[in-house]
Amino acid sequence: METTTVELLRIGQVSDQSQLPVKTIRFYEERGLIQAASRTSGGFRLFEPSVLTRLSFIKRSQALGLSLNDIQDILKIADTGQRPCQNVRHKFQEKIVEIENRISQLEKLKEQLKTLMQDADQTETLEAEICPLIEHA
């Protein structure tokens, strides 16, 4: 019977290969997003190479706007052997609504700033402690 041994990676190696700071990797471990396979006698964390795939997934999820709590929920489902795609779709839909609301807020702010800029010549002559453009907005 042949057994294959997986060479474990030290946290520094994981950091180099994932391009994430060691501090971030420790934080993810504390949050339960990743798990060290073991520790050396000196206390150094050792990880299976598969942690690199998981870290890549976490980075990509964050780039798509998902929070660490969202990612943790997704990974918990995946860790049970199920595909979390339905959960991901739900989180994406929530994120889309959030983005649309933020865009609306930004559009309103943009219009407010445009109006202030158009009125700037008259507003600048008003009395103010610091800047009438802001104080009389």
C-alpha positions as CSV (number, residue, x, y, z in Angstrom):
1,M,0.0,0.0,0.0
2,E,1.5,3.3,-1.1
3,T,1.0,6.4,0.9
4,T,1.6,9.9,-0.5
5,T,2.9,12.5,1.8
6,V,2.0,16.1,1.1
7,E,4.8,18.5,1.8
8,L,3.4,21.1,4.2
9,L,4.1,24.8,3.7
10,R,5.4,27.2,6.4
11,I,3.4,30.4,6.7
12,G,6.2,32.4,5.0
13,Q,6.0,30.1,2.0
14,V,2.2,30.5,1.9
15,S,2.7,34.3,2.1
16,D,5.2,34.3,-0.8
17,Q,3.0,32.1,-3.0
18,S,-0.3,33.8,-2.2
19,Q,1.2,37.3,-2.2
20,L,-0.6,38.0,1.1
21,P,1.2,39.3,4.2
22,V,1.8,36.8,7.0
23,K,-0.3,39.0,9.3
24,T,-3.3,38.6,6.9
25,I,-2.8,34.8,6.8
26,R,-2.8,34.7,10.6
27,F,-5.9,36.9,10.7
28,Y,-7.7,34.6,8.3
29,E,-6.8,31.6,10.4
30,E,-8.1,33.4,13.5
31,R,-11.4,34.1,11.7
32,G,-11.7,30.5,10.7
33,L,-11.4,31.1,7.0
34,I,-8.3,28.9,6.7
35,Q,-6.8,26.2,9.0
36,A,-3.3,25.3,9.7
37,A,-2.7,21.5,9.2
38,S,-0.3,21.5,12.2
39,R,2.6,23.3,13.8
40,T,6.2,22.7,14.1
41,S,7.8,21.9,17.4
42,G,8.8,25.6,17.4
43,G,5.2,26.7,17.0
44,F,5.4,27.6,13.3
45,R,2.1,27.1,11.4
46,L,2.2,24.5,8.6
47,F,-0.4,24.5,5.9
48,E,-1.4,22.0,3.2
49,P,-0.8,23.3,-0.4
50,S,-4.6,23.4,-0.9
51,V,-4.7,26.5,1.3
52,L,-3.3,28.5,-1.6
53,T,-6.5,27.7,-3.6
54,R,-8.6,28.8,-0.6
55,L,-6.7,32.0,-0.2
56,S,-7.1,32.7,-3.9
57,F,-10.8,32.2,-3.5
58,I,-10.9,34.6,-0.6
59,K,-9.0,37.3,-2.5
60,R,-11.2,36.9,-5.5
61,S,-14.4,37.1,-3.4
62,Q,-13.1,40.3,-1.7
63,A,-12.4,41.8,-5.1
64,L,-16.0,41.1,-6.0
65,G,-17.1,43.1,-3.0
66,L,-18.0,40.3,-0.6
67,S,-17.2,40.8,3.1
68,L,-15.2,38.3,5.2
69,N,-18.5,37.3,6.9
70,D,-20.0,36.6,3.5
71,I,-16.9,34.6,2.5
72,Q,-17.0,32.7,5.8
73,D,-20.6,31.7,5.2
74,I,-19.7,30.5,1.7
75,L,-16.7,28.5,2.9
76,K,-18.7,26.9,5.7
77,I,-21.1,25.5,3.0
78,A,-18.3,24.4,0.8
79,D,-16.6,22.6,3.8
80,T,-19.7,20.4,4.2
81,G,-19.0,19.1,0.6
82,Q,-21.9,21.1,-0.9
83,R,-21.5,23.7,-3.6
84,P,-22.4,27.1,-2.2
85,C,-23.5,28.6,-5.6
86,Q,-27.0,29.4,-4.5
87,N,-25.7,31.3,-1.5
88,V,-23.2,33.1,-3.7
89,R,-26.0,34.1,-6.1
90,H,-28.0,35.5,-3.2
91,K,-25.0,37.5,-1.9
92,F,-24.3,38.8,-5.4
93,Q,-27.9,40.0,-5.7
94,E,-27.6,41.8,-2.3
95,K,-24.3,43.3,-3.4
96,I,-26.0,44.6,-6.7
97,V,-28.7,46.3,-4.7
98,E,-26.1,47.8,-2.4
99,I,-24.1,49.1,-5.4
100,E,-27.2,50.5,-7.0
101,N,-28.1,52.4,-3.8
102,R,-24.5,53.7,-3.5
103,I,-24.6,54.9,-7.2
104,S,-27.8,56.7,-6.5
105,Q,-26.3,58.4,-3.5
106,L,-23.2,59.4,-5.4
107,E,-25.3,60.8,-8.3
108,K,-27.1,63.0,-5.8
109,L,-23.9,64.2,-4.3
110,K,-22.5,64.9,-7.7
111,E,-25.5,67.1,-8.6
112,Q,-25.1,68.9,-5.2
113,L,-21.4,69.6,-5.9
114,K,-22.2,70.8,-9.4
115,T,-24.8,73.2,-8.1
116,L,-22.3,74.5,-5.5
117,M,-19.7,75.0,-8.2
118,Q,-22.1,76.9,-10.4
119,D,-23.0,79.2,-7.5
120,A,-19.4,79.5,-6.3
121,D,-18.8,83.0,-7.6
122,Q,-21.7,84.4,-5.6
123,T,-21.2,82.2,-2.6
124,E,-17.6,83.1,-2.1
125,T,-18.5,86.7,-1.3
126,L,-20.7,85.7,1.6
127,E,-19.6,86.0,5.2
128,A,-18.1,82.8,6.6
129,E,-15.8,81.6,9.3
130,I,-13.8,79.3,7.1
131,C,-15.2,78.8,3.6
132,P,-18.7,80.0,2.4
133,L,-18.8,77.3,-0.3
134,I,-19.3,74.7,2.5
135,E,-20.8,76.8,5.2
136,H,-23.7,78.0,3.0
137,A,-24.2,74.8,1.2
